[in-house]
Amino acid sequence: MAMSVGGDSATETPMSDINTTPLVDVMLVLLIIFLIAIPVVIQSVDVELPKVQFEPTTTKPENISLAVRPGAGGECEVYWNQTRVNSDELLQRGVANLEAVVARFGDALTPEDIPEVHIRGDVNTPYRCIGGAVYTMQSAGFVKVGFISEPPAGTGGRRA
């Protein structure tokens, strides 16, 4: 703020005008920065998200059904059909199951003959539990891992 005091005459009063030049300079610099920065921040990749649809699955007897739910104390409970298993048992059972399929079909094995893994996850299950089950089954050699879900209300089991 500039202020001028002085002079001999009694009619002169102190000058109390604000010098706005530095303020305008700062505002112009901020305006330029925002004009350059905003387009960079707003950039996004166009992605078409999937619609909420489902396809009824045909259950084959050789498919593996896993249920995953949260347990007491933050543990993950994984059930192979109705039997509770830990991650080591899950891996061993998965490998044994695939070895039995390969032994049964031999050289005539086709991708359609390999069983699928169907995972039913409780809505309150942490991702690490379901992700761990998926990782373990993929480590065992299964290539088709899917999730069983409840269809949205009002669809009547039909495809949307």
MOPE-V803023 format. One line per field, one symbol per residue. ss: DSSP state (a for helix, b for strand, c for the rest). psi: psi as a letter, one per 40 degrees, with the letter a starting at -180 (. if undefined). A space follows every 10 residues. Layout:
# MOPE-V803023
ss->???
psi->???
This chain:
# MOPE-V803023
ss->cccccccccc cccccccccc aaaaaaaaaa aaaaaaaaaa aacccccccc cccccccccc cccbbbbbbb caaacbbbbb ccbbbcaaaa aaaaaaaaaa aaaaaaaacc aaacccbbbb bcccccaaaa aaaaaaaaaa ccccbbbbcc cccccccccc
psi->hihhhaidie ehiihfihhe dddddddddd dddddddddd dehihhhhii igiihhihhi deihhihhii aifeihhhhh behhiadddd dddddddddd dddddbeehi ddehiihhhh hidehidddd ddddddddde ehdhhihhih iihedfeih.
